Amino acid sequence: MSKTYTTKQGDMWDSIAYMQLGDTSHTDKLMNLNNAYLSYYIFPSGITIILPEVDQDKIPETLPPWKQVSG
């Protein structure tokens, strides 16, 4: 049985991937599995999306360049 997530107001694809799957690199898998909702950039509350299966051992330990904070 697939795992699901019900959105909260303000959720975005990358934030769901990070919170539920452990890394924003899984955003494309999440979007491909839920193509009926691709018109959403910022979700309203109450939409149930399917979470892809991910191999937790292969999650990168570094953030992509646009997520890194320099300073």
ABEGO torsion letter per residue (X at the ends): XBBBBBBBBGBBAAAAAAAAAGBAAAAAAAAAAAAAAAABABBBBGBBBBBBBBBAAABBABBBAAABBBX
